Amino acid sequence: MPVRAPRICPCGYRIASGERCPCERKRAAARNARADAARPSARQRGYDTRWDKARAGYLRSHPMCVRCHAPATVVDHIAPHRGDQALFWDKGNWQPLCKPCHDRAKQGEEKRSARGGVLAHPFLRPSRVPVTLVCGPPGSGKSTYVEKHRRPGDIVIDLDLIKAKLFHTTSHQAPRSAEATRQALLERNQILTGLADDHLHEHVWFIVSAPEQAERDLWQRKLRNARLVVMDTPLEECLRRIRADVSREGQRDWMEDLVHQWFARARREKDLRNV
């Protein structure tokens, strides 16, 4: 198996493939320490006596880890509650995990999701319906591509369209707040979860930004070998379309920023793959 060449850290230290520089570990430890110091205690976040009783009862009814089938010791929130008490106490958002699956696999997926904007349901079942995953930056033509190729009986899953439906706006004027996005992501992931038992639709068109191949691989794997389409639209053309689209009035600046971010992340991953 070929071995990737060493890289040079900005501090000048030569790092073997797969390793982290001591200065990177030191910065990560400092970040974690600051985050821990600012974070409320477990009791302040709702894990009190009432939770202890609810947790014990849930584990009696659900004794096995849903991932590896070892004895479960943790009641995990599938979608992070972020202090939302309704989501915290929603038993439909609970799942039993063993501690290794919770501390390593689940939290690792949450971190990757947070970085990539995925928030993919960690235990999403494969889709019964064929799926085409359509990826690209804003202005690349994802929606136009889907409208051109979809047929009667197909379903389109697009976070912008879900936001528009939830908040009664157009797809380009939906609120951008973290809470609005969280609600839309939960709705989207419920729809994706339902594809495992879908007998109503012929085909699924799933529109998602996904600038990095790792994120596309994640979705393809979770949805069972979804067909992948990545829009090959140059950066300048994406920007031109956004500036010319009157429906994006008032949204152009931040959408242009998203375009630049998409291409920057795509280039960064490509550079890392070529190291």
Number of C-alpha atoms within 10 A of each C-alpha: 3 4 8 13 12 13 17 12 14 10 10 9 12 14 15 14 12 10 10 12 18 13 13 13 11 11 12 12 12 12 12 12 12 11 11 11 10 9 11 11 11 9 10 10 15 17 13 12 10 9 15 12 10 14 18 15 12 17 19 10 9 17 19 18 21 16 17 12 12 15 16 23 19 22 23 18 17 20 19 14 16 11 11 12 11 10 17 22 15 11 14 10 16 18 20 26 26 21 18 14 19 20 12 10 13 18 13 13 18 20 13 15 17 12 10 17 15 20 20 24 20 16 13 18 17 22 20 18 21 18 24 20 24 24 23 23 27 22 24 23 18 23 16 10 13 17 12 8 9 15 11 8 10 16 17 18 17 21 20 20 20 20 26 18 14 14 15 12 14 14 18 18 17 20 15 10 8 9 12 14 17 17 13 22 22 15 16 21 18 13 13 22 18 16 22 15 12 14 10 11 14 16 18 22 22 21 21 23 25 24 22 19 12 13 19 22 15 17 22 18 14 19 24 16 17 23 13 16 15 17 16 11 14 12 17 12 12 20 20 12 15 22 18 11 11 11 14 17 13 11 15 18 12 10 20 20 12 15 21 18 14 20 17 13 15 15 14 14 15 13 10 10 9 9 10
